[in-house]
Amino acid sequence: MTAAPASGRDRPAILGRLAGAVLLVPGVVWLAAFFLVPLAIMVVISFGALDANGHVTLANPGFQNYQDALQPEYVRVVWNSLYYALVTTILSIAIGYPIAYWISRYGGRRKVLLLILVMLPFWTSYLIRTYAWMIILRDNGIVNSALQAVGLTNEPIEILNTDFAVILGMTYGFLPFAILPLYVSIDRLDEHLVQAGRDLYASGSQAFIHVTLPLTMPGIVAAALLTFIPALGDFVTPDLLGGAQTTTIAKIVQVIFTSGRDWPGGSALGFLLMIVTLGGTLAALRTLRREVLAG
Amino acid sequence: MTGRSSRWLTAFVIAIYAFLFAPIVVLIIFSFDVSKRTFIWLGFTTDWYGRLFANQDLQDALWVTIQVAAIAVVGSTILGSLLGLGLARLRFRGAGATETLLLLPMVTPEIIMGISLLVFFAQLFNLNGSIGQIAIAHVTFCISYVAITVRARAAGLNPSLEEAARDLGASAIGAFRHVTLPLLAPAVAAGAMLAFALSFDDLIVTSFNAGVGSTTLPIFIYSSIKFGVTPQINAISTIIVAVVSIALFVAWRLGAFRGDLRNVVTDPEAA
């Protein structure tokens, strides 16, 4: 190990060039080998096909799988996926903004605790939370039992296996994604600017629309991306809360890889799903690098 | 309180907090309910928990989950801590690219990570799912969380502490071992706890990389749910929620969510 120079403020102590290699290389190599390389292989395979034995072959690479993926029957599936993700994103921001605003403005010393309370359900198993909604929404679940007990209905209302259930489940699952970036941007907002607007005779709502909202727009954009990306890739919620007739891209990809064998076709769909989220991912990355790695 | 909030806004906030916690509370309550099919309270029982211990498939799944989590925690804590320390301390060309590489797994939809690893193992190594394969996948998505937690702590350390040790005659290695390392330890432990919580209940990545004999607890639960809801699932879910909550609580006490909670901006599990 090379000893570092003993002077200089930013002296890296024992972290010389060799130490740098020891620190950085293992993790970078791991991520390259088990994250980047698999992604590259998935993309390569998406241009292949299945041979007579059902094995993946790259003998005649082409765009066949992508042409198949753009068939009319898939258009409805893509629309469905986008619809769920979009409505979830809009609802998450509409619900998350007031929460984030309230925590930032009125949370006082309890801000951190209030944020941790938002995060707690979000860190516990997504599967289990989705399952909990199943037992609440099913025909003999709590909601239907309560409705029948007060006599609002005699027959159970079908709530599970509807679009409503899927959007409810997704909004529940991804709401904390929206609240955190919204909180960060609202909390950073200088309250004096809003006050200045009020001093210049803006009404409360005018000050909100012309001052608060534009200044917290980066948070809204980050919240939208952080909700939209996972919502688009989610297959657990459509599967468990949407029932058999609900199809999304992610659900089709999941079925192809767990029960079907058409990996090239599935890889193409997966890659398309990734491209759709890639623009968002790259935009989110810039925000994330600022928010997450700033410290 | 720093000011007066409108009554409607406060009511709305309380309602949303209730909305966030209600499903989990319901799940826990009904894991103690005598009733088997309907969700009406018929009486208190711990019978469903007792039956868990009689279920061999479930115990096998639990054992697989623990093995995977152990490898994932050790592997990702070592690799992630080194990476986090390096990013905090070193100025080097490619630092930006390394940060991007670190953040990419956090913002890639988990289903993409799952299928790409499946294709990778099957096509290159002819492997079709095993405990080792799941563990490698888990290490991969846990590294970023450990690295970011350790990095935040390392960047916040006062460099004069190590310099003071050097001035008092400590060697470079000695100063690092006796000053910096103990100060970093809580962040390393917090990162390990996060990795455990992530690994213990991952479903999506795991579902593509599990094979015969490597069914984890979340996969067991997922197939049980699809097969038919039973109160046993409420009981095992309650246990998982408890285990993961304890891990997260410890991580929080160790400083995993310090600052403006920057490290929790993304969740791999749901992505």
Chai-1 contact restraints between the chains, C-beta under 6 A:
chainA,res_idxA,chainB,res_idxB,connection_type,confidence,min_distance_angstrom,max_distance_angstrom,comment,restraint_id
A,A3,B,A172,contact,1.0,0.0,6.0,A-B,restraint_1
A,P12,B,R89,contact,1.0,0.0,6.0,A-B,restraint_2
A,A13,B,E162,contact,1.0,0.0,6.0,A-B,restraint_3
A,A13,B,A172,contact,1.0,0.0,6.0,A-B,restraint_4
A,A13,B,F176,contact,1.0,0.0,6.0,A-B,restraint_5
A,I14,B,A172,contact,1.0,0.0,6.0,A-B,restraint_6
A,I14,B,I173,contact,1.0,0.0,6.0,A-B,restraint_7
A,I14,B,F176,contact,1.0,0.0,6.0,A-B,restraint_8
A,L15,B,R89,contact,1.0,0.0,6.0,A-B,restraint_9
A,G20,B,L90,contact,1.0,0.0,6.0,A-B,restraint_10
A,L23,B,L82,contact,1.0,0.0,6.0,A-B,restraint_11
A,L23,B,L85,contact,1.0,0.0,6.0,A-B,restraint_12
A,L23,B,G86,contact,1.0,0.0,6.0,A-B,restraint_13
A,L24,B,G86,contact,1.0,0.0,6.0,A-B,restraint_14
A,P26,B,L79,contact,1.0,0.0,6.0,A-B,restraint_15
A,G27,B,L79,contact,1.0,0.0,6.0,A-B,restraint_16
A,G27,B,L82,contact,1.0,0.0,6.0,A-B,restraint_17
A,G27,B,L83,contact,1.0,0.0,6.0,A-B,restraint_18
A,G27,B,I143,contact,1.0,0.0,6.0,A-B,restraint_19
A,W30,B,L79,contact,1.0,0.0,6.0,A-B,restraint_20
A,L31,B,L101,contact,1.0,0.0,6.0,A-B,restraint_21
A,F34,B,I136,contact,1.0,0.0,6.0,A-B,restraint_22
A,F34,B,T140,contact,1.0,0.0,6.0,A-B,restraint_23
A,F35,B,P105,contact,1.0,0.0,6.0,A-B,restraint_24
A,F35,B,T140,contact,1.0,0.0,6.0,A-B,restraint_25
A,P38,B,S116,contact,1.0,0.0,6.0,A-B,restraint_26
A,P38,B,L117,contact,1.0,0.0,6.0,A-B,restraint_27
A,P38,B,F120,contact,1.0,0.0,6.0,A-B,restraint_28
A,L39,B,S116,contact,1.0,0.0,6.0,A-B,restraint_29
A,I41,B,V119,contact,1.0,0.0,6.0,A-B,restraint_30
A,I41,B,F120,contact,1.0,0.0,6.0,A-B,restraint_31
A,M42,B,S116,contact,1.0,0.0,6.0,A-B,restraint_32
A,M42,B,V119,contact,1.0,0.0,6.0,A-B,restraint_33
A,I45,B,V119,contact,1.0,0.0,6.0,A-B,restraint_34
A,P98,B,F12,contact,1.0,0.0,6.0,A-B,restraint_35
A,I99,B,V13,contact,1.0,0.0,6.0,A-B,restraint_36
A,I99,B,I16,contact,1.0,0.0,6.0,A-B,restraint_37
A,W102,B,L9,contact,1.0,0.0,6.0,A-B,restraint_38
A,W102,B,V13,contact,1.0,0.0,6.0,A-B,restraint_39
A,Y106,B,M1,contact,1.0,0.0,6.0,A-B,restraint_40
A,Y106,B,S5,contact,1.0,0.0,6.0,A-B,restraint_41
A,G108,B,M1,contact,1.0,0.0,6.0,A-B,restraint_42
A,G108,B,T2,contact,1.0,0.0,6.0,A-B,restraint_43
A,L115,B,L261,contact,1.0,0.0,6.0,A-B,restraint_44
A,M119,B,V264,contact,1.0,0.0,6.0,A-B,restraint_45
A,P121,B,L20,contact,1.0,0.0,6.0,A-B,restraint_46
A,P121,B,I24,contact,1.0,0.0,6.0,A-B,restraint_47
A,W123,B,L248,contact,1.0,0.0,6.0,A-B,restraint_48
A,T124,B,V241,contact,1.0,0.0,6.0,A-B,restraint_49
A,T124,B,V244,contact,1.0,0.0,6.0,A-B,restraint_50
A,S125,B,D201,contact,1.0,0.0,6.0,A-B,restraint_51
A,S125,B,I240,contact,1.0,0.0,6.0,A-B,restraint_52
A,Y126,B,E269,contact,1.0,0.0,6.0,A-B,restraint_53
A,Y126,B,A270,contact,1.0,0.0,6.0,A-B,restraint_54
A,L127,B,L203,contact,1.0,0.0,6.0,A-B,restraint_55
A,L127,B,P218,contact,1.0,0.0,6.0,A-B,restraint_56
A,I128,B,S237,contact,1.0,0.0,6.0,A-B,restraint_57
A,R129,B,P23,contact,1.0,0.0,6.0,A-B,restraint_58
A,Y131,B,I225,contact,1.0,0.0,6.0,A-B,restraint_59
A,A132,B,P23,contact,1.0,0.0,6.0,A-B,restraint_60
A,A132,B,L27,contact,1.0,0.0,6.0,A-B,restraint_61
A,W133,B,P23,contact,1.0,0.0,6.0,A-B,restraint_62
A,I136,B,V26,contact,1.0,0.0,6.0,A-B,restraint_63
A,N140,B,T38,contact,1.0,0.0,6.0,A-B,restraint_64
A,G141,B,F39,contact,1.0,0.0,6.0,A-B,restraint_65
A,I142,B,F39,contact,1.0,0.0,6.0,A-B,restraint_66
A,S145,B,F39,contact,1.0,0.0,6.0,A-B,restraint_67
A,G173,B,A270,contact,1.0,0.0,6.0,A-B,restraint_68
A,L180,B,V265,contact,1.0,0.0,6.0,A-B,restraint_69
A,V184,B,D260,contact,1.0,0.0,6.0,A-B,restraint_70
A,P230,B,A270,contact,1.0,0.0,6.0,A-B,restraint_71
A,P230,B,A271,contact,1.0,0.0,6.0,A-B,restraint_72
A,G233,B,P109,contact,1.0,0.0,6.0,A-B,restraint_73
A,G233,B,I111,contact,1.0,0.0,6.0,A-B,restraint_74
A,A250,B,I111,contact,1.0,0.0,6.0,A-B,restraint_75
A,F257,B,I115,contact,1.0,0.0,6.0,A-B,restraint_76
A,F257,B,F208,contact,1.0,0.0,6.0,A-B,restraint_77
A,G270,B,I112,contact,1.0,0.0,6.0,A-B,restraint_78
A,G270,B,I115,contact,1.0,0.0,6.0,A-B,restraint_79
A,M274,B,I112,contact,1.0,0.0,6.0,A-B,restraint_80
A,T277,B,P109,contact,1.0,0.0,6.0,A-B,restraint_81
A,T281,B,V107,contact,1.0,0.0,6.0,A-B,restraint_82
A,A284,B,V107,contact,1.0,0.0,6.0,A-B,restraint_83
A,L285,B,L103,contact,1.0,0.0,6.0,A-B,restraint_84
A,L288,B,L103,contact,1.0,0.0,6.0,A-B,restraint_85
A,E291,B,V265,contact,1.0,0.0,6.0,A-B,restraint_86
A,V292,B,R262,contact,1.0,0.0,6.0,A-B,restraint_87
A,V292,B,V265,contact,1.0,0.0,6.0,A-B,restraint_88
A,L293,B,E99,contact,1.0,0.0,6.0,A-B,restraint_89
A,G295,B,A152,contact,1.0,0.0,6.0,A-B,restraint_90
A,G295,B,G259,contact,1.0,0.0,6.0,A-B,restraint_91
A,G295,B,R262,contact,1.0,0.0,6.0,A-B,restraint_92
